[in-house]
Amino acid sequence: MVVLEKEFAVAKGSSNRSMQKTRHIALLLCVLFIAASLISGAFIATHANHEHDRNGPNGSCTTCTQVMVVGNLLKTLGLAAATITICIALHYAIIYTLKPIVSDFCLSTLVSLKVQLNS
């Protein structure tokens, strides 16, 4: 019996370690994503008004191309974040407005009404 308890404790400890490792990896990815966004914004701010030959050797400036790519990426991420925020807000609004209606309509069975009357 003692051996089984020790094995269970070891298995539980390894589960906690793997969960902590997963949390650390997720935190690291979040930090890297935020850092990349901030660095991209700084790149746009510092290189937005640079002086150059607009046509360049191949007809386009690499700095201008990178600024446009980063700008489009940040706009897309901002739109995605706004869309997710609106969807979550609508989800909670619908849940909280329909919850009283559904609980009164669907969950009123004869057994539940009898239990409510008895208690």
For each residue, the residues with C-beta under 8 A, 3 or more apart:
1: 4 5
2: 5 6
3: 6 7
4: 1 7 8
5: 1 2 8 9
6: 2 3 9 10
7: 3 4 10 11
8: 4 5 11 12
9: 5 6 12 13
10: 6 7 13 14
11: 7 8 14 15
12: 8 9 15 16
13: 9 10 16 17
14: 10 11 17 18
15: 11 12 18 19
16: 12 13 19 20
17: 13 14 20 21
18: 14 15 21 22
19: 15 16 22 23
20: 16 17 23 24
21: 17 18 24 25
22: 18 19 25 26
23: 19 20 26 27
24: 20 21 27 28
25: 21 22 28 29
26: 22 23 29 30
27: 23 24 30 31
28: 24 25 31 32
29: 25 26 32 33
30: 26 27 33 34
31: 27 28 34 35
32: 28 29 35 36
33: 29 30 36 37
34: 30 31 37 38
35: 31 32 38 39
36: 32 33 39 40
37: 33 34 40 41 74 77
38: 34 35 41 42
39: 35 36 42 43
40: 36 37 43 44 70 73 74
41: 37 38 44 45 74
42: 38 39 45 46
43: 39 40 46 47 66 67 70
44: 40 41 47 48 67 70 71 74
45: 41 42 48
46: 42 43
47: 43 44 50 63 66 67
48: 44 45 67
49:
50: 47 63
51:
52: 56 61 63 64
53: 56 61
54: 61 64
55: 59 60
56: 52 53 59 60 61 62
57:
58:
59: 55 56
60: 55 56 64 65
61: 52 53 54 56 64 65
62: 56 65 66
63: 47 50 52 66 67
64: 52 54 60 61 67 68
65: 60 61 62 68 69
66: 43 47 62 63 69 70
67: 43 44 47 48 63 64 70 71
68: 64 65 71 72
69: 65 66 72 73
70: 40 43 44 66 67 73 74
71: 44 67 68 74 75
72: 68 69 75 76
73: 40 69 70 76 77
74: 37 40 41 44 70 71 77 78
75: 71 72 78 79
76: 72 73 79 80
77: 37 73 74 80 81
78: 74 75 81 82
79: 75 76 82 83
80: 76 77 83 84
81: 77 78 84 85
82: 78 79 85 86
83: 79 80 86 87
84: 80 81 87 88
85: 81 82 88 89
86: 82 83 89 90
87: 83 84 90 91
88: 84 85 91 92
89: 85 86 92 93
90: 86 87 93 94
91: 87 88 94 95
92: 88 89 95 96
93: 89 90 96 97
94: 90 91 97 98
95: 91 92 98 99
96: 92 93 99
97: 93 94 100 101
98: 94 95 101 102
99: 95 96 102 103
100: 97 103 104
101: 97 98 104 105
102: 98 99 105 106 107
103: 99 100 106 107
104: 100 101 107 108
105: 101 102 108
106: 102 103
107: 102 103 104 112
108: 104 105 112 113
109: 112 113
110: 113 114
111: 114 115
112: 107 108 109 115 116
113: 108 109 110 116 117
114: 110 111 117 118
115: 111 112 118 119
116: 112 113 119
117: 113 114
118: 114 115
119: 115 116
